[in-house]
C-alpha cells in the first residue's frame, strides 16, 4: 500500500464529515473536463484565488474553517428573517474554538435571550415582533445543536424541544400556512410540516424536501417559502439521522433512502389539492445523494432535485482522502483507528466532525464509519431513475466536488445541470450566503417544468 499524506487525509475527512466548504486557504475549483461539456464552465475552471487575495466566503473569523463555514450559513439566513447579522457576529466573537462546549453554550444563550424577547413582545401584544423573534430563536437553538454531541443528554433534548416549540409559535404568530404533521414510519413517525400555498390552483404540484447531515428543513426557508409563494404546496420532513428523529428518537441514517421516501410520498398524496402527477423531491447537501437514490425506486416522482448532486458519497470522500488512506480502514481497521486517534482527535474541528459522523451513521469507530459510507452509492441503481432530474452544483463545491457532473453524466433520463459560479455568487455548497440566488434560479427552472 502506498504511503499517504496523513495531515491532508485527516483534514479532508474533517471537511467531508463536518460539512465544510473550505478547509484550506487555496481552493481547487475543478476544470472544464469535470463538468458536462455542453456548458461554458470557463469561470469554474479558473482558480479564483489567483484573482483575489481572499474569497468572500472564507471569513477567517473564528480560527476554525468548519465553524466559519457554519457561521456563514446562519449569516446567510438574515435575508429570510431567520437570523440577524449582528447577533450572529456577536456570538461568533464569544466562541472558544478550542472548547468542545463553547459553540453550544454561546448559541444556546443567544437563543434563550431572543426567546425571552419574543415572550416579552407577545405579553405586550406585539404579535408580529414576537413571531419574528421566535423564528430567530428557533434557528439559534438549531445552530447550537450543530456542534453538540451530548447524545441522549438533557441539554440536547431541552434545546431540541425549545427549537421545535419556538418554531411552532413563529408559524402561528407570523400567520405562515404551515402545519406540523407526523408521517408513519416503521413503527414510529417522522416529523414534518405541510405548507399550503395560498396561491395554488385547485390541483397543484407538491415539493417534498429534506436536508442532509446538519441543517433542518425549517431553516431552508428560501425553498419552502419560495415554493408556496409560487403556487407549490410543500411537505418538508426530518428523516432518520437528521434533526428531530436523530435527537429525540435515536434514528440513524440509512443508505436505502427509498424506504424513507415511500411513506413520505404516501402522505404527500393524501394532502388535499395535490396533483399526483406533479410530485417533486428535493434533497440538499448530503440529501443530494439521498434524493436521487430514492428516485431510483420511487416511481411517483415527476422531478428530483439534487443540491448538490451526488452519485457516490464514498467516491467523493475517497477523492479527498486518497484510496491509500481509505484502504487502510478496510485492510487494517485497528491501524486506521490508531492513526485517527493519534493525529485527528487533538484538533477540535476534526474531532467534532468525526464524532458527529459516527453518531449520525450509527458507527462504532472511525473505520466502521468509513465502512458504512461505502454503502452510500447510487451507481448500481442510477439507470432506474426515470423522472426528470435537476443537478445543482457550485464552482466552489468542496464537500462533494466532482460528484455533480458524475451524477449528471450517469443519468439516462431527462436531466439538467445547473452550475453556480463566481459571477452569480451562488458557487458555495448549497448556495450558502446566496439563498435568494439559489431560490431564483431553481424555481425559474422548476416553474418551466411544472406550472
C-alpha positions in Angstrom: 0.0 0.0 0.0 1.3 3.4 -0.9 2.0 5.9 1.8 -0.3 8.9 2.2 -0.1 12.4 3.4 -1.6 12.0 6.9 -2.4 15.6 7.5 -4.1 16.2 4.2 -6.1 13.0 4.6 -7.3 13.9 8.0 -8.2 17.4 7.1 -10.1 16.0 4.1 -12.0 13.8 6.4 -12.9 16.8 8.6 -14.2 18.6 5.6 -16.4 15.8 4.5 -17.9 14.8 7.7 -18.0 18.3 9.0 -19.7 19.9 6.0 -17.0 22.5 5.5 -16.8 24.1 2.0 -13.3 25.3 2.6 -10.7 23.9 4.9 -7.6 25.2 3.2 -6.7 28.7 2.1 -6.3 27.7 -1.5 -9.4 26.3 -3.2 -9.3 23.8 -6.1 -12.1 24.9 -8.4 -12.4 22.0 -10.8 -11.8 22.0 -14.5 -13.9 22.2 -17.6 -13.4 18.4 -18.1 -15.1 17.7 -14.7 -18.5 19.1 -15.8 -20.8 18.3 -18.6 -19.3 19.6 -21.8 -22.5 21.4 -23.1 -21.9 24.2 -20.5 -19.5 27.1 -20.6 -17.6 26.4 -17.4 -14.7 28.8 -18.0 -15.4 30.5 -14.6 -15.4 27.2 -12.8 -12.1 26.2 -14.5 -10.2 29.2 -13.1 -8.6 29.4 -9.8 -10.1 32.5 -8.3 -7.6 32.7 -5.5 -5.3 33.9 -8.2 -7.6 36.8 -8.9 -8.4 37.7 -5.3 -6.2 37.6 -2.2 -9.2 36.3 -0.3 -12.6 35.0 -1.2 -15.8 36.4 0.3 -16.9 33.2 1.9 -13.6 32.5 3.7 -14.5 34.5 6.8 -11.3 33.8 8.8 -13.1 35.0 11.9 -13.2 32.0 14.3 -9.9 30.2 13.8 -11.7 27.1 12.6 -12.7 26.7 8.9 -15.6 24.4 9.7 -17.1 26.9 12.2 -16.5 29.7 9.8 -18.4 27.9 7.1 -21.3 27.2 9.5 -21.3 30.8 10.7 -21.7 31.9 7.1 -24.7 29.5 6.7 -26.5 31.3 9.6 -25.4 34.8 8.5 -27.0 34.0 5.1 -30.3 33.4 6.7 -30.7 37.0 7.6 -32.4 37.6 4.3 -35.1 35.1 5.4 -35.5 36.9 8.7 -34.3 33.7 10.4 -31.2 35.3 11.8 -29.8 38.8 12.3 -26.2 39.6 11.2 -25.3 41.5 14.4 -26.5 38.7 16.6 -24.6 36.0 14.7 -21.3 38.0 14.5 -21.6 38.9 18.2 -22.0 35.3 19.3 -19.1 34.2 17.0 -16.7 36.5 18.8 -17.6 34.8 22.1 -16.9 31.2 21.0 -13.7 29.5 22.0 -12.8 27.1 19.2 -10.7 25.0 21.5 -13.6 24.2 23.7 -15.9 21.3 22.8 -18.8 23.1 24.6 -18.3 26.8 23.8 -20.2 26.7 20.4 -23.3 25.2 22.0 -23.1 27.3 25.1 -22.9 30.7 23.3 -25.5 29.9 20.6 -27.9 28.5 23.2 -27.5 31.6 25.3 -28.4 33.7 22.3 -31.4 31.6 21.5 -32.7 31.9 25.1 -32.2 35.6 25.1 -34.0 36.1 21.8 -36.8 33.7 23.0 -37.2 36.0 26.1 -37.6 39.0 23.7 -40.3 37.0 21.9 -42.1 36.2 25.1 -42.0 39.9 26.2 -43.3 41.2 22.9 -46.1 38.7 23.0 -47.2 39.7 26.5 -47.3 43.3 25.4 -49.5 42.5 22.4 -46.8 42.8 19.7 -47.6 39.6 17.8 -45.5 40.3 14.7 -42.4 41.3 16.7 -42.9 38.2 18.8 -43.2 35.9 15.8 -40.1 37.3 14.2 -38.1 36.8 17.4 -39.4 33.2 17.9 -38.3 32.5 14.3 -34.7 33.6 15.1 -34.7 31.9 18.4 -35.7 28.6 16.8 -32.9 29.0 14.4 -30.3 29.8 17.0 -31.2 26.7 19.0 -30.6 24.7 15.8 -27.3 26.5 15.4 -26.3 25.5 18.9 -27.2 21.8 18.3 -25.0 21.5 15.2 -21.9 21.3 17.4 -23.4 19.4 20.3 -22.9 15.7 20.6 -24.3 15.0 24.0 -26.2 12.0 22.7 -29.3 11.4 24.8 -28.3 14.1 27.3 -30.7 16.5 28.9 -29.3 19.7 27.4 -29.5 18.2 23.9 -33.1 17.3 24.4 -34.0 20.6 26.0 -32.5 22.7 23.1 -34.1 20.4 20.5 -37.6 20.8 22.0 -37.0 24.5 22.5 -36.3 24.9 18.8 -39.3 23.0 17.8 -41.6 24.9 20.1 -40.3 28.3 19.2 -40.8 27.4 15.5 -44.4 26.4 16.0 -45.1 29.7 17.8 -43.4 31.6 15.0 -45.6 29.9 12.4 -48.7 30.8 14.3 -47.8 34.4 15.1 -46.5 35.2 11.6 -49.5 33.5 10.0 -47.4 31.2 8.0 -49.6 28.4 6.5 -47.5 25.6 7.9 -49.0 22.7 9.9 -47.0 20.1 11.9 -47.8 16.6 10.9 -46.4 13.1 11.7 -45.5 10.6 8.9 -45.9 6.9 9.8 -42.6 5.2 9.5 -41.6 1.6 10.5 -43.4 1.5 13.8 -42.8 5.2 14.7 -43.3 8.5 13.0 -41.2 11.2 11.2 -41.9 14.9 12.0 -42.8 17.1 9.1 -44.6 20.4 8.1 -47.1 20.7 5.4 -47.1 24.2 3.9 -50.2 25.0 1.9 -49.7 27.5 -0.9 -52.2 30.4 -0.6 -52.0 31.0 -4.4 -52.1 27.4 -5.6 -54.5 26.1 -8.3 -57.2 23.6 -7.4 -54.7 20.9 -8.2 -51.1 22.0 -7.5 -47.6 20.4 -7.5 -46.1 19.5 -4.2 -42.4 19.9 -3.3 -41.2 17.2 -0.9 -38.0 18.3 0.6 -35.4 17.2 3.2 -32.0 18.4 4.3 -28.7 16.5 4.7 -26.3 15.8 7.6 -26.6 19.1 9.6 -29.3 21.6 8.6 -33.0 21.1 9.4 -35.7 21.8 6.7 -37.1 24.6 8.8 -34.0 26.7 8.2 -34.3 26.2 4.4 -36.9 28.8 4.4 -36.0 30.1 0.9 -37.1 26.8 -0.5 -40.4 26.2 1.2 -41.4 29.9 1.3 -40.3 30.4 -2.3 -42.4 27.4 -3.3 -45.7 28.4 -1.6 -45.4 31.9 -3.0 -45.2 30.4 -6.5 -48.1 28.0 -6.2 -46.5 24.8 -4.9 -47.6 23.0 -1.8 -44.6 21.8 0.4 -44.0 18.8 2.6 -40.8 19.3 4.5 -39.7 16.4 6.7 -36.9 15.2 9.0 -35.6 11.7 8.1 -33.5 9.2 10.1 -30.1 10.7 11.0 -31.5 14.3 10.9 -32.9 16.9 13.2 -35.6 15.7 15.5 -35.6 11.9 14.7 -31.9 11.7 15.5 -32.0 13.6 18.7 -35.4 12.5 20.1 -35.8 9.0 18.6 -32.2 7.9 18.0 -32.9 7.1 14.4 -29.7 7.0 12.3 -29.0 7.4 8.5 -29.7 4.6 6.2 -28.4 4.2 2.6 -31.7 2.8 1.2 -33.5 6.2 1.4 -36.3 4.9 -0.8 -37.7 3.2 2.3 -37.9 6.6 3.9 -39.3 8.4 0.9 -42.1 5.9 0.2 -44.2 6.7 3.3 -43.5 10.4 2.9 -44.9 10.4 -0.7 -47.8 8.4 0.6 -48.7 11.2 3.0 -47.9 13.9 0.4 -50.5 12.4 -2.0 -53.1 12.4 0.8 -53.0 16.1 1.2 -55.9 18.0 -0.4 -55.2 19.9 -3.5 -52.1 18.0 -4.5 -51.7 16.9 -8.2 -50.4 13.3 -8.0 -48.6 13.8 -11.4 -46.5 16.7 -10.1 -44.6 15.4 -7.1 -41.1 16.9 -6.7 -38.4 15.6 -4.4 -35.6 17.9 -3.3 -32.6 16.9 -1.2 -29.9 19.4 0.0 -26.3 18.8 1.0 -26.0 15.1 1.9 -29.6 15.0 0.7 -28.1 15.4 -2.8 -27.2 11.7 -2.5 -30.3 10.6 -0.6 -32.9 12.1 -3.0 -31.5 10.5 -6.3 -31.1 7.2 -4.5 -34.8 7.3 -3.5 -35.8 8.4 -7.0 -34.4 5.2 -8.5 -37.1 3.3 -6.7 -39.9 5.8 -6.1 -41.8 6.0 -9.4 -44.4 8.5 -8.4 -41.9 11.4 -8.7 -42.1 13.8 -11.6 -38.9 15.7 -10.8 -35.9 15.0 -8.5 -33.6 17.9 -7.4 -30.2 17.2 -6.0 -28.5 20.2 -4.5 -25.6 19.4 -4.9 -25.8 16.2 -7.0 -24.0 13.2 -5.6 -23.6 9.8 -7.4 -21.4 8.1 -4.8 -20.7 9.5 -1.4 -17.7 7.3 -0.8 -16.1 8.2 -4.1 -16.4 11.8 -3.3 -14.8 11.2 0.1 -12.0 9.0 -1.3 -11.1 11.7 -3.8 -10.2 13.9 -0.9 -8.8 11.3 1.5 -6.9 9.2 -1.2 -7.6 5.5 -1.8 -4.4 4.7 0.2 -5.9 6.2 3.4 -9.5 4.9 3.0 -8.0 1.5 2.0 -6.4 1.3 5.4 -9.8 1.3 7.1 -10.6 -1.9 5.2 -7.2 -3.6 5.3 -6.4 -2.8 9.0 -9.3 -1.2 10.9 -7.3 -1.1 14.1 -4.4 0.7 12.5 -6.8 3.2 10.8 -8.4 3.9 14.2 -5.0 4.4 15.8 -3.9 6.9 13.1 -7.1 8.8 13.5 -6.8 8.8 17.3 -3.1 10.0 17.3 -3.4 12.6 14.6 -7.0 13.7 14.4 -8.5 13.8 17.8 -6.3 16.6 19.2 -7.9 19.1 16.8 -11.3 20.4 17.9 -12.9 20.8 14.4 -11.9 17.4 13.0 -12.6 15.8 16.4 -16.2 17.1 16.3 -16.7 16.3 12.6 -15.7 12.6 13.0 -17.7 12.2 16.2 -20.7 13.8 14.5 -20.5 11.4 11.6 -20.0 8.3 13.8 -23.1 9.3 15.8 -25.4 10.0 12.8 -24.4 7.0 10.8 -24.6 4.6 13.8 -20.9 3.6 13.5 -18.8 2.2 16.3 -15.4 3.5 15.3 -13.7 5.7 12.6 -13.0 2.6 10.5 -16.6 1.4 10.9 -17.8 4.9 9.8 -15.7 4.5 6.6 -17.2 1.1 6.0 -20.7 2.4 6.4 -20.1 5.3 4.0 -19.2 2.7 1.3 -22.9 1.8 1.2 -24.0 5.2 0.1 -23.8 4.9 -3.6 -26.4 5.2 -6.4 -24.1 3.8 -9.0 -25.9 0.4 -9.1 -29.3 2.0 -9.4 -28.9 5.2 -11.4 -30.3 3.6 -14.6 -33.5 3.1 -12.7 -34.2 6.8 -12.3 -36.9 7.7 -14.8 -38.1 11.1 -13.6 -36.6 14.4 -14.7 -33.6 15.3 -12.6 -32.1 18.7 -11.9 -28.5 18.5 -10.7 -27.4 21.7 -8.9 -23.7 22.4 -8.4 -21.3 25.1 -7.4 -17.9 26.0 -8.8 -16.6 26.2 -5.3 -18.2 22.9 -4.2 -15.6 21.2 -1.9 -17.9 19.0 0.1 -18.8 16.7 -2.8 -16.5 18.0 -5.5 -16.9 16.4 -8.9 -20.0 14.4 -7.8 -22.5 16.7 -9.6 -21.0 16.1 -13.0 -20.6 12.4 -12.2 -24.3 12.1 -11.4 -25.3 14.1 -14.4 -23.3 12.0 -16.8 -24.5 8.8 -15.3 -28.2 9.7 -15.6 -30.1 8.2 -18.6 -33.3 10.2 -18.0 -34.3 13.7 -18.9 -31.8 15.9 -17.0 -30.5 19.4 -16.4 -27.2 20.6 -14.9 -27.3 24.0 -13.1 -23.9 25.4 -12.3 -23.5 28.4 -9.9 -20.3 30.4 -10.5 -18.3 33.3 -9.2 -20.4 35.6 -11.4 -23.7 34.8 -9.7 -22.1 34.3 -6.3 -24.0 31.1 -5.6 -21.0 28.9 -6.0 -20.5 27.7 -2.4 -22.0 24.5 -1.1 -25.9 24.7 -1.2 -25.7 28.4 -2.2 -24.6 29.3 1.3 -24.7 33.1 1.6 -26.6 33.3 -1.7 -30.0 31.8 -0.9 -32.0 34.3 -2.9 -29.9 33.4 -5.9 -30.5 29.7 -5.4 -34.2 30.3 -5.0 -34.5 32.4 -8.2 -32.6 30.0 -10.4 -34.1 26.8 -9.1 -37.7 28.0 -9.2 -37.3 29.7 -12.6 -36.3 26.3 -13.9 -38.9 24.4 -11.9 -41.8 26.7 -12.9 -41.0 26.0 -16.6 -41.4 22.3 -15.9 -44.3 22.2 -13.5 -46.6 25.3 -13.8 
